[in-house]
Amino acid sequence: MNDLSVQGAVAGSGAVTGREVGRPAASPAVITGAEVAATAYIPVAADAGALAGQGAAGSARVHPEVDVVVIGAGQAGLASAYHLRRTGFAPGSDFVVLDHARGPGGAWQYRWPTLTFGAVHGMHALPGMELIGADPTRPSSEVIAEYFAAYERDFELPVRRPVHVRAVHEGDGGRLRVETSAGVWATRALINGTGTWDRPFWPHPPGQEAFRGRQLHTAQYRGPEEFAGLRVIVVGGGTSAVQHLMEIAPYAAATTWITRRPPNFRAGPFDENRGRAAVALVEERVRRGLPPLSVVSVTGLPLTDAVRRARAAGVLDRHPMFDRITPDGVVWRDGRRLDADVILWATGFRASLDHLAPLRLRGPGGGIRLDGTRVVTDPRIHFVGYGPSASTIGAGRAGRAAVRDIRRLLAQTPAVA
Ligand SMILES: Cc1cc2nc3c(=O)[nH]c(=O)nc-3n(C[C@H](O)[C@H](O)[C@H](O)COP(=O)(O)OP(=O)(O)OC[C@H]3O[C@@H](n4cnc5c(N)ncnc54)[C@H](O)[C@@H]3O)c2cc1C
């Protein structure tokens, strides 16, 4: 049920600004407006041990030099590790994979339990091992974590976890110095596959701190039951927002969908041509050193039967972005207001790249210029699962391309002892 009432004139002002937050320190699942402002950034996926306990002791340890460090053991990192192994890099001595999560599964292990495997809209297999016969009613977090665990085991991939990569610096002898919670690795090349899950993007409109209800991000969503009887605003124009609304509407007293731009529903299948066109658009941006676009801005929202039904029922009636948050809800400049108990920010994620900041890879366009997967200003570094390869199919292909390129580079530049 949608309930957008006009209740008098409470004018707001000021542009919506954006910032990125991770898991709030105080509470993993519930935060109030005041806490949003006070929250210090903590990566959502990082295991506490990797960030804290092992930190001090771990930093001092210097590991033997390697050819390649892969950061991240999601789809991108595992596909890269597979191709490293397959082309002759010895696991452990030639390359390592570092991941700060507690277990296998990449970001999938953190996705909400109601996102079943059947509801996932296109999970592409990792190279060399199909994912066959999975029960579509099981949570994707479990199915994919098990699949990744089997993959790591069967291909004997050297994943070390929980290991949090804090910073990558220029090292000695042309190597990169990878500083982690478990010590330091010096490497000739680096594949970054750190995804986006640790960087939920949370807009920060005026008045946000005063909201008396609950605010949460998709990264903290655990399912619809907890919204029973509440008035819920869902903000965001992507697939997650659509899924949240369809799930929550039967439980909530009211749901309202807010997006900045009118949603772009896409009829018909997302075939190979459309996929290629979408990837080309994002590729062109990163080649020019611009930040990548959101997935939905290039693919559109799939118009499935369930989405058609939800639209017919009014669950996906969209309203424009509000101008201000009040203690009781939100207001628009034209005087409309809407009371709410919950604001759910389905506003997406940004690339998790803080650990690369010391290398100053960002250009004046605000992004990192890539040629394929290779960083234009530093050919030792490859990005897999970033920009055009930020999908399960793209990450697999990009892993192979990155390894091919790194092999060539290492063959041309002998290691300095
Ligand atoms: C809700 C949601 C649904 C999606 N559904 C689909 C879909 O159906 N199909 C599809 O193709 N794509 C989907 N995507 C996109 C999807 O996330 C990617 O396709 C893919 O799974 C990402 O893989 P990845 O390896 O790049 O990143 P991740 O799976 O996020 O893996 C990154 C890994 O890096 C680790 N890491 C990060 N920072 C550090 C650090 N500093 N030190 C150590 N380790 C670190 C993390 O622990 C994590 O394990 C979805 C995304 C979201 C948010």
The ligand as a Tripos MOL2 file, in Angstrom:
@<TRIPOS>MOLECULE
LIG
   53    58     1     0     0
SMALL
NO_CHARGES

@<TRIPOS>ATOM
      1 C1         22.6950   -6.9780   -3.8510 C.3       1 LIG1
      2 C2         23.5470   -7.3130   -5.0260 C.ar      1 LIG1
      3 C3         23.1120   -8.2830   -5.9310 C.ar      1 LIG1
      4 C4         23.9020   -8.5870   -7.0440 C.ar      1 LIG1
      5 N1         23.4450   -9.5240   -7.9190 N.ar      1 LIG1
      6 C5         24.2070   -9.8290   -9.0150 C.ar      1 LIG1
      7 C6         23.7750  -10.8170   -9.9600 C.ar      1 LIG1
      8 O1         22.7180  -11.3820   -9.8230 O.2       1 LIG1
      9 N2         24.5890  -11.1030  -11.0100 N.ar      1 LIG1
     10 C7         25.8030  -10.4740  -11.1860 C.ar      1 LIG1
     11 O2         26.5150  -10.7780  -12.1490 O.2       1 LIG1
     12 N3         26.2260   -9.5550  -10.2990 N.ar      1 LIG1
     13 C8         25.4640   -9.2020   -9.2310 C.ar      1 LIG1
     14 N4         25.8980   -8.2470   -8.3660 N.ar      1 LIG1
     15 C9         27.1900   -7.6330   -8.5650 C.3       1 LIG1
     16 C10        28.1480   -8.5870   -7.8520 C.3       1 LIG1
     17 O3         28.4600   -8.0900   -6.6050 O.3       1 LIG1
     18 C11        29.3450   -8.9110   -8.6960 C.3       1 LIG1
     19 O4         28.9310   -9.4310   -9.8900 O.3       1 LIG1
     20 C12        30.3320   -9.8990   -8.1040 C.3       1 LIG1
     21 O5         29.7680  -10.8640   -7.2600 O.3       1 LIG1
     22 C13        31.3350   -9.1120   -7.3650 C.3       1 LIG1
     23 O6         32.4540   -9.9230   -7.1900 O.3       1 LIG1
     24 P1         33.8010   -9.3080   -6.6950 P.3       1 LIG1
     25 O7         34.7390  -10.4370   -6.5400 O.co2     1 LIG1
     26 O8         34.1800   -8.1900   -7.5910 O.co2     1 LIG1
     27 O9         33.4640   -8.6230   -5.3010 O.3       1 LIG1
     28 P2         33.0540   -9.2330   -3.8920 P.3       1 LIG1
     29 O10        32.1910  -10.4270   -3.9840 O.co2     1 LIG1
     30 O11        32.5520   -8.0610   -3.1140 O.co2     1 LIG1
     31 O12        34.4370   -9.7060   -3.2590 O.3       1 LIG1
     32 C14        35.3740   -8.7850   -2.7950 C.3       1 LIG1
     33 C15        36.1800   -9.4510   -1.7250 C.3       1 LIG1
     34 O13        37.2260   -8.5670   -1.3550 O.3       1 LIG1
     35 C16        37.4110   -8.6130    0.0330 C.3       1 LIG1
     36 N5         38.0220   -7.3390    0.4210 N.ar      1 LIG1
     37 C17        37.5530   -6.0860    0.1880 C.ar      1 LIG1
     38 N6         38.4170   -5.1670    0.6620 N.ar      1 LIG1
     39 C18        39.4530   -5.8450    1.2100 C.ar      1 LIG1
     40 C19        40.6430   -5.4400    1.8650 C.ar      1 LIG1
     41 N7         40.9890   -4.1470    2.0270 N.pl3     1 LIG1
     42 N8         41.4830   -6.3970    2.3390 N.ar      1 LIG1
     43 C20        41.1760   -7.7150    2.1620 C.ar      1 LIG1
     44 N9         40.0550   -8.1460    1.5430 N.ar      1 LIG1
     45 C21        39.2040   -7.2200    1.0630 C.ar      1 LIG1
     46 C22        36.0280   -8.8510    0.6030 C.3       1 LIG1
     47 O14        36.0960   -9.4940    1.8490 O.3       1 LIG1
     48 C23        35.3710   -9.7370   -0.4610 C.3       1 LIG1
     49 O15        35.4700  -11.1050   -0.1380 O.3       1 LIG1
     50 C24        25.1340   -7.9180   -7.2490 C.ar      1 LIG1
     51 C25        25.5600   -6.9560   -6.3380 C.ar      1 LIG1
     52 C26        24.7700   -6.6440   -5.2420 C.ar      1 LIG1
     53 C27        25.2350   -5.5730   -4.2780 C.3       1 LIG1
@<TRIPOS>BOND
     1     1     2 1
     2     2     3 ar
     3     2    52 ar
     4     3     4 ar
     5     4     5 ar
     6     4    50 ar
     7     5     6 ar
     8     6     7 ar
     9     6    13 1
    10     7     8 2
    11     7     9 ar
    12     9    10 ar
    13    10    11 2
    14    10    12 ar
    15    12    13 ar
    16    13    14 ar
    17    14    15 1
    18    14    50 ar
    19    15    16 1
    20    16    17 1
    21    16    18 1
    22    18    19 1
    23    18    20 1
    24    20    21 1
    25    20    22 1
    26    22    23 1
    27    23    24 1
    28    24    25 2
    29    24    26 1
    30    24    27 1
    31    27    28 1
    32    28    29 2
    33    28    30 1
    34    28    31 1
    35    31    32 1
    36    32    33 1
    37    33    34 1
    38    33    48 1
    39    34    35 1
    40    35    36 1
    41    35    46 1
    42    36    37 ar
    43    36    45 ar
    44    37    38 ar
    45    38    39 ar
    46    39    40 ar
    47    39    45 ar
    48    40    41 1
    49    40    42 ar
    50    42    43 ar
    51    43    44 ar
    52    44    45 ar
    53    46    47 1
    54    46    48 1
    55    48    49 1
    56    50    51 ar
    57    51    52 ar
    58    52    53 1
@<TRIPOS>SUBSTRUCTURE
     1 LIG1         1 GROUP 0 **** ****
